[in-house]
């Protein structure tokens, strides 16, 4: 498949690119900073320069691909305004670009329980932005999979997770989130699913297949 990743220089995305490449996919990564282009090339992705905050229509940057991944985020040091312009509006622009370009498959990296207010004022805005983006994707008519990871860690992968429609809050390694995205992209039956994601005791491939089967039942 040809896959476009938005937020392609983020920590999860940079772990995802080599996985997708090793699975035989052609990866395009949207970034706003040209200085990051070489990092993407080394990770196995073709860099595409586009500022999703400034551009109203990002369909040209997204291009003619088979699937998209929204992995962008304003980051923990940003203010409330950028939670809207990146975490929500960026995701909405990718929905519109997908429709315009005839792309049906959309993977969203969201956050656990965004509908439940918590934390400081800025974090609450972040959660609301994520919740609104998820809702828009669910209502878009696209073949979506929404992944809602727990607190993100930079630990070495344990390769074992819990994946379900509703889980208790927990933690998850970024590299395992990347592994789940890669597995989901190779699992068409995961379309239409929204899952929480934390550390667990089930290998990633098995966990995805189990979650798909549970949904069908």
N, C-alpha and C positions, 0 to 999 in steps of 0.2 A: 504493500500500500504506500501511497504518498500521504504523509502526515504533516500537518502544520501545527507547531507548538507556539502559543502566544505566551509571552513571559519567558522566553527561551534561555535567558541568562540567569534565571532564578536557580536556587539550590536544588529543588526537586527536578526541574527541567534539565539541568546539566548532568544529573545522574540518569535521567531518562534517555537522552539522545543515544548514548552508546548501546543501551539495551535494545532500542528500536532498530538501530543499525545492524546489530548482531542478529536480530530476528528477520533481517532481509528487507526492512522498510526503507523508504527514501524520506529523509527528515528535513523539513524546512523550519527554521526558527525565527520568529519575529522578535526583534530587539530594537530599542530606540537609540542605543549608543553604538556608533560604528566602531569604537575602540574594543568592543566585545566580540567583534566578528571572528577574529582568529581563535578565540576560546571555543566558539561554536564549531568551527571547522575541525579543531582538534578532537572535539567530542563526537564528531560524525554528522553534524547538521550543516545544512546550507543556510547562511545568515541572510535574513531579509530585514532591511532597515525600515521601520515604521513606528512612529510615536502614536500609540493607540489613544492617548489622551487628547492629542491635538487633531488627529484626523477624524472627520465625521464618518467617512466610509473607508473601511479597511479591506474591502473585498479584493482590491488589486494586489495587496500585500499577501493576503491569504492564498490566493491563486486557485488553481485547478487541482485540488487534492481530494483524497478519499475520506479523510477524517481530520478533525481538529481537536486540540487539547488546550483548554484554558488553564494555564498555570501561573498567570500573572498575579501580582499583589503589590500594593503600595509599600509594604514593609512596615516593621514595628516602629520605626522612627518618624513616620509620616503623620500628618495631621488628618483631621476628620474629612476635609474637602477631598483629599486624594483617595480616601476609602470609596467615595462615590465615583470619582472619575476613573479609577483603575478597577477596583474590585467589583463594582456593579456595572458601570457604563462600558468598561472594556469588554466584559462578558456579554453585554447586550449587543454591542457592535459586532462581536464575533457571531452571535446568533443571526444577525441580519446579513452579515457577509456570507455565512453558510447557506442561508436561503437563496441569496442572490446568485451564488456560484453553484447551486445544485448539490451542495454537500449535505449529507443526512446524518453522519455520525459525529457526535460531539461529546467529549469527555470533559467534565468539570471537576477541578480540584477546589473543593469548598472548605467548610469548617464544621466541626461537630456542634450540633444543637444551636445553629445560628438564630433560631426563633426564640431562644431563651435569653433575655437580657442579663448581662453580668459584666463585671469589670468596670473600668473607668469610662468616662464619657466617650473618649475616642474609640475604645474597644467596642462599646455598644453600637457606635455608628458602623464599625467594621462588620459586626455581626448582622446588623440590619441590611447592609449592602450585600453581604453574602446571601442572606435569606431571600432578598428580592431578586438577585441574579438566579438563584436556584429555581424560584417559582417561575420566572420568565422562561427558563429552559424547559421546565416540566410542561409548560403550556405552549411551547413553540411548535410542536409537531415533529421535531427532530428526534432521531434515534439517540437519546442521551443516556449517559451513565454519570451519575453524580457521586463522587467520592468525598466523604466527610471525615478526614483524619482527625485524631486526637492531637494532643500537644506534640509538636514536632521536635525530634531530637536528631543530632548529628552522629549518633552512635553507629558502630559497625552493624551491618544487617544481621538480624537473627533469622531472617527468611521465613518466619512463622508469625501468623497474624490471626486476628479475629475480624470477621467481615459479616455484618448483618444489618438489617434495616434499622435496628435500634440497639445500641450498646451502652454500657456504663462508661463515663468519661475515663480516658486513659492516655497513653503515650504511644508514639509510633516513630520509628526511624524514617528519615526522609528517603533513604535508599529503598526501604520497603514500600513506601508510597509509590516511588517510581516503578518498582517491580509490579505492583498491582495495576498501575496504569497500562504498562506494557502487556500484561496478561489480559486485561479487559479489552484492549484493542484487538487482540487475537481471539476474542470470544464474542462473536456476534450476538449470542443469546443474552449477553449482559445489557443489551439495549433496553431502556425503559426502567432501569434499576437505580435506586438511590441507597447507598450503603454507608454506615459508619465503619471506621477503620482504626483499630488499635493493635497493640502487640497481642500475640496469642500463642497458640501451640499447634496451629495447622499450617502446613506449607502453602505458599501463595497460590499456586495453581490449583491445589485441592480446595482451598478456601473459596476461590472464585467459582469453581464448578459446584461446590456445595451450596453457595448462596444463590446461584442460578437455579439449581434444582429446587431449593426451598421456595423460591418465588413461583415456580411453575406449579408446585403442589398447593 
